Amino acid sequence: MALADYVGRAPPEGADGTRIDRVTAHRVWNLESETTATCANCGTGLSLGERHLLVRLVSRSATADLDRRYLCDETCVAEWVGETSPT
């Protein structure tokens, strides 16, 4: 599945109308310090200076303030939205 195919899908916490707005390959370039996050799917610690996926979420009831989730890779995105594999 292409990353763009996840747009409009509901994440696990999407019961309130939250949907995926965008999924992109991402890196945080910061030479002064290392930025970290936790994968929303598997809980792995991520160094955001290395390749990971950034998922922007939007709520149908809100018009601003997009929320973000970080995921390891395409496999984690597929599992996170309930797909069995990223085909």
Secondary structure, 3 states (H helix, E strand, C coil): CCHHHHCCCCCCCHHHCEEEEEEEEECCCCCCCCCEEECCCCCCEEECCCCEEEEEEEECCCCCCCEEEEECCHHHHHHHCCCCCCC
